[in-house]
């Protein structure tokens, strides 16, 4: 979706203030993985979009393209990619644009770019463009209306026009505004400004733009002060005016990084308050790949709450333009959403409204990609899951520790710790695991909880959400037999069980799709975003069993008794999912399977 449409939509709906984040490509692979972990946390606060820079002189072109793709399709945030003219002949520019278009990205920030490395002035490359205006015109001419195009605005005039005294002449400033209007007239539909620290200069700039007929939204670029030396370096490079009162406030604390950061959050908050008071409802935060200051400003403004993250669906909706209508998924990948996305790339049609609309799509096969983890997560798993295992009881205890929050990672989850709704039933789950029913996915029964509930809510305020109780676990053949016998007396309980070799038993038809989550909202049809689909479960089981080997056993060296025990369990255990017909937790009088009663059902 185009960012301009999202901004206009927010303005037209309730006039709320929206915000966005900028990141830059780290220099190392480990830095990139750390960035994605930080980005994942920040995106949970629902920014309108995030953008990724191109790098000086096009030096990070390949990295930027890869990061932009992962942002859009794995982090699932509307992504805007910077694109510059520096060292970029038109063939390279088109390659970049074709790549992001194929990846479902619709937003570009068109820039001239900084001078090439080692040079003081911008030099037009042979076969390339001289300025951002040329780039805007080219994008519109070749790609029509597909891309939303953003351009840069300079409240103090472009740095090339700023003189040694730190200011631009009135003529230079006027010429820069006229050039900005040319970019808007050529097809740019959004302006994001260079950083500034004098809000009066920014407000005057907006007014001056309106006076000459620039009508598109103008988004203030806010760069929090994180450390003193970095602040001076950045403002010096951009030739940004620093009000004397800011320098006076920083001078006595310049060697205290925490104090500087706290002041930066305070200053950024006050700047945004003043801007918002003038009717501007969009903020763009230059994060410098750091989260605390940007989130601190937004919390101070009341735009986010650290402990309350709103969700439009139980899972993070895709941003890719080709799958934006997708609103139904199997529950099995609830804790491995990136794996699900990677295995469903390229579907001709994504489920919308009902799972059956997917026309039985084909999942991608398992590859190394599904088992790759960021180094920090791999380290955490190594610390928490490589303890010596002498018996199956030790395995049971590991699962129990995870359910009680004593360990924060799980080989079967890409997420950090238990999700809020699972904590409702963590005590019951721990007991189930201790007895040898090893849970990897679950949800409590919910009967008409308000849709803004911090633990189970989704879809925004004004609605009600419902969930059938759901439990997914591994167990031995003997324990499975006892479960099946008890389920025969409980017709409201459905189950599907399968082992690694594909031997299965179930009390549901192969094509019987079961909605286990739904929401009711004013003026909308009932939304059913999560289902139990038997066919998809048979796909998921391959991944679930493979994790025993490639996610857990591999943490131990070859020949280690713990590794051999896990491989044996992988071969002998069954994977089972159970869901109940009822979504209320007040059904103990009818049968014993609730999550409070799961212990009664499974433990006997």
Secondary structure in CASP SS format (residue, H / E / C, confidence):
PFRMAT SS
TARGET T0000
AUTHOR 0000-0000-0000
METHOD secondary structure of the structure
MODEL  1
X C 1.00
X C 1.00
X H 1.00
X H 1.00
X H 1.00
X H 1.00
X H 1.00
X H 1.00
X H 1.00
X H 1.00
X H 1.00
X H 1.00
X H 1.00
X C 1.00
X C 1.00
X C 1.00
X C 1.00
X E 1.00
X E 1.00
X E 1.00
X E 1.00
X E 1.00
X E 1.00
X C 1.00
X C 1.00
X C 1.00
X C 1.00
X C 1.00
X H 1.00
X H 1.00
X H 1.00
X H 1.00
X H 1.00
X H 1.00
X H 1.00
X H 1.00
X H 1.00
X H 1.00
X H 1.00
X H 1.00
X H 1.00
X H 1.00
X H 1.00
X C 1.00
X C 1.00
X C 1.00
X C 1.00
X C 1.00
X E 1.00
X E 1.00
X E 1.00
X E 1.00
X C 1.00
X C 1.00
X C 1.00
X H 1.00
X H 1.00
X H 1.00
X C 1.00
X C 1.00
X H 1.00
X H 1.00
X H 1.00
X H 1.00
X H 1.00
X H 1.00
X H 1.00
X H 1.00
X H 1.00
X H 1.00
X H 1.00
X H 1.00
X H 1.00
X H 1.00
X H 1.00
X C 1.00
X C 1.00
X C 1.00
X E 1.00
X E 1.00
X E 1.00
X E 1.00
X E 1.00
X E 1.00
X C 1.00
X C 1.00
X C 1.00
X C 1.00
X E 1.00
X H 1.00
X H 1.00
X H 1.00
X H 1.00
X H 1.00
X H 1.00
X H 1.00
X H 1.00
X H 1.00
X H 1.00
X H 1.00
X H 1.00
X H 1.00
X C 1.00
X C 1.00
X C 1.00
X C 1.00
X E 1.00
X E 1.00
X E 1.00
X E 1.00
X E 1.00
X C 1.00
X C 1.00
X C 1.00
X C 1.00
X C 1.00
X C 1.00
X C 1.00
X C 1.00
X C 1.00
X C 1.00
X C 1.00
X C 1.00
X C 1.00
X C 1.00
X C 1.00
X C 1.00
X E 1.00
X C 1.00
X C 1.00
X C 1.00
X H 1.00
X H 1.00
X H 1.00
X H 1.00
X H 1.00
X H 1.00
X H 1.00
X H 1.00
X H 1.00
X H 1.00
X H 1.00
X H 1.00
X C 1.00
X C 1.00
X C 1.00
X C 1.00
X E 1.00
X E 1.00
X E 1.00
X E 1.00
X E 1.00
X E 1.00
X C 1.00
X C 1.00
X C 1.00
X C 1.00
X C 1.00
X H 1.00
X H 1.00
X H 1.00
X C 1.00
X C 1.00
X C 1.00
X C 1.00
X C 1.00
X C 1.00
X C 1.00
X C 1.00
X H 1.00
X H 1.00
X H 1.00
X H 1.00
X H 1.00
X H 1.00
X H 1.00
X H 1.00
X H 1.00
X H 1.00
X H 1.00
X H 1.00
X H 1.00
X H 1.00
X H 1.00
X H 1.00
X C 1.00
X C 1.00
X C 1.00
X C 1.00
X E 1.00
X E 1.00
X E 1.00
X E 1.00
X C 1.00
X C 1.00
X C 1.00
X C 1.00
X C 1.00
X H 1.00
X H 1.00
X H 1.00
X H 1.00
X H 1.00
X H 1.00
X H 1.00
X H 1.00
X H 1.00
X H 1.00
X H 1.00
X H 1.00
X H 1.00
X C 1.00
X C 1.00
X C 1.00
X C 1.00
X C 1.00
X E 1.00
X E 1.00
X E 1.00
X E 1.00
X E 1.00
X E 1.00
X C 1.00
X C 1.00
X C 1.00
X C 1.00
X C 1.00
X H 1.00
X H 1.00
X H 1.00
X H 1.00
X H 1.00
X H 1.00
X H 1.00
X H 1.00
X H 1.00
X H 1.00
X H 1.00
X C 1.00
X C 1.00
X C 1.00
X C 1.00
X C 1.00
X H 1.00
X H 1.00
X H 1.00
X H 1.00
X H 1.00
X H 1.00
X H 1.00
X H 1.00
X C 1.00
X C 1.00
X C 1.00
X C 1.00
X C 1.00
X H 1.00
X H 1.00
X H 1.00
X H 1.00
X H 1.00
X H 1.00
X H 1.00
X H 1.00
X H 1.00
X H 1.00
X H 1.00
X H 1.00
X H 1.00
X H 1.00
X H 1.00
X H 1.00
X H 1.00
X H 1.00
X H 1.00
X H 1.00
X H 1.00
X C 1.00
X C 1.00
X C 1.00
X C 1.00
X E 1.00
X E 1.00
X E 1.00
X E 1.00
X E 1.00
X C 1.00
X C 1.00
X C 1.00
X C 1.00
X C 1.00
X H 1.00
X H 1.00
X H 1.00
X H 1.00
X H 1.00
X H 1.00
X H 1.00
X H 1.00
X H 1.00
X C 1.00
X C 1.00
X C 1.00
X C 1.00
X E 1.00
X C 1.00
X C 1.00
X E 1.00
X C 1.00
X C 1.00
X C 1.00
X C 1.00
X C 1.00
X C 1.00
X C 1.00
X C 1.00
X C 1.00
X C 1.00
X C 1.00
X C 1.00
X C 1.00
X C 1.00
X C 1.00
X C 1.00
X C 1.00
X C 1.00
X C 1.00
X C 1.00
X E 1.00
X E 1.00
X H 1.00
X H 1.00
X H 1.00
X C 1.00
X C 1.00
X C 1.00
X H 1.00
X H 1.00
X H 1.00
X H 1.00
X H 1.00
X H 1.00
X H 1.00
X C 1.00
X C 1.00
X C 1.00
X C 1.00
X C 1.00
X C 1.00
X C 1.00
X C 1.00
X C 1.00
X C 1.00
X C 1.00
X H 1.00
X H 1.00
X H 1.00
X H 1.00
X C 1.00
X C 1.00
X C 1.00
X C 1.00
X C 1.00
X C 1.00
X C 1.00
X C 1.00
X C 1.00
X H 1.00
X H 1.00
X H 1.00
X H 1.00
X C 1.00
X C 1.00
X C 1.00
X H 1.00
X H 1.00
X H 1.00
X H 1.00
X H 1.00
X H 1.00
X H 1.00
X H 1.00
X H 1.00
X H 1.00
X H 1.00
X C 1.00
X C 1.00
X C 1.00
X C 1.00
X C 1.00
X C 1.00
X H 1.00
X H 1.00
X H 1.00
X H 1.00
X H 1.00
X H 1.00
X H 1.00
X H 1.00
X H 1.00
X H 1.00
X H 1.00
X H 1.00
X C 1.00
X C 1.00
X C 1.00
X C 1.00
X C 1.00
X C 1.00
X C 1.00
X C 1.00
X C 1.00
X C 1.00
X C 1.00
X C 1.00
X C 1.00
X C 1.00
X C 1.00
X C 1.00
X C 1.00
X C 1.00
X H 1.00
X H 1.00
X H 1.00
X H 1.00
X H 1.00
X H 1.00
X H 1.00
X H 1.00
X H 1.00
X H 1.00
X H 1.00
X H 1.00
X H 1.00
X C 1.00
X C 1.00
X C 1.00
X E 1.00
X E 1.00
X E 1.00
X E 1.00
X E 1.00
X E 1.00
X C 1.00
X C 1.00
X E 1.00
X E 1.00
X E 1.00
X E 1.00
X E 1.00
X C 1.00
X C 1.00
X C 1.00
X C 1.00
X C 1.00
X C 1.00
X C 1.00
X C 1.00
X C 1.00
X C 1.00
X C 1.00
X C 1.00
X C 1.00
X E 1.00
X E 1.00
X E 1.00
X E 1.00
X C 1.00
X C 1.00
X E 1.00
X E 1.00
X E 1.00
X E 1.00
X E 1.00
X E 1.00
X C 1.00
X H 1.00
X H 1.00
X H 1.00
X H 1.00
X H 1.00
X H 1.00
X H 1.00
X H 1.00
X H 1.00
X H 1.00
X H 1.00
X C 1.00
X C 1.00
X C 1.00
X C 1.00
X C 1.00
X E 1.00
X E 1.00
X E 1.00
X E 1.00
X E 1.00
X E 1.00
X E 1.00
X C 1.00
X C 1.00
X C 1.00
X C 1.00
X E 1.00
X E 1.00
X E 1.00
X C 1.00
X C 1.00
X C 1.00
X C 1.00
X C 1.00
X C 1.00
X C 1.00
X E 1.00
X E 1.00
X E 1.00
X E 1.00
X E 1.00
X E 1.00
X E 1.00
X C 1.00
X C 1.00
X C 1.00
X C 1.00
X C 1.00
X C 1.00
X E 1.00
X E 1.00
X E 1.00
X E 1.00
X E 1.00
X E 1.00
X C 1.00
X H 1.00
X H 1.00
X H 1.00
X H 1.00
X H 1.00
X H 1.00
X H 1.00
X H 1.00
X H 1.00
X H 1.00
X H 1.00
X H 1.00
X H 1.00
X H 1.00
X H 1.00
X H 1.00
X H 1.00
X H 1.00
X H 1.00
X H 1.00
X H 1.00
X H 1.00
X C 1.00
X C 1.00
X C 1.00
X C 1.00
X C 1.00
X H 1.00
X H 1.00
X H 1.00
X H 1.00
X H 1.00
X H 1.00
X H 1.00
X H 1.00
X H 1.00
X H 1.00
X H 1.00
X H 1.00
X C 1.00
X E 1.00
X E 1.00
X E 1.00
X E 1.00
X E 1.00
X E 1.00
X E 1.00
X C 1.00
X C 1.00
X C 1.00
X C 1.00
X C 1.00
X C 1.00
X C 1.00
X C 1.00
X C 1.00
X C 1.00
X C 1.00
X C 1.00
X C 1.00
X C 1.00
X C 1.00
X C 1.00
X C 1.00
X H 1.00
X H 1.00
X H 1.00
X H 1.00
X H 1.00
X H 1.00
X C 1.00
END
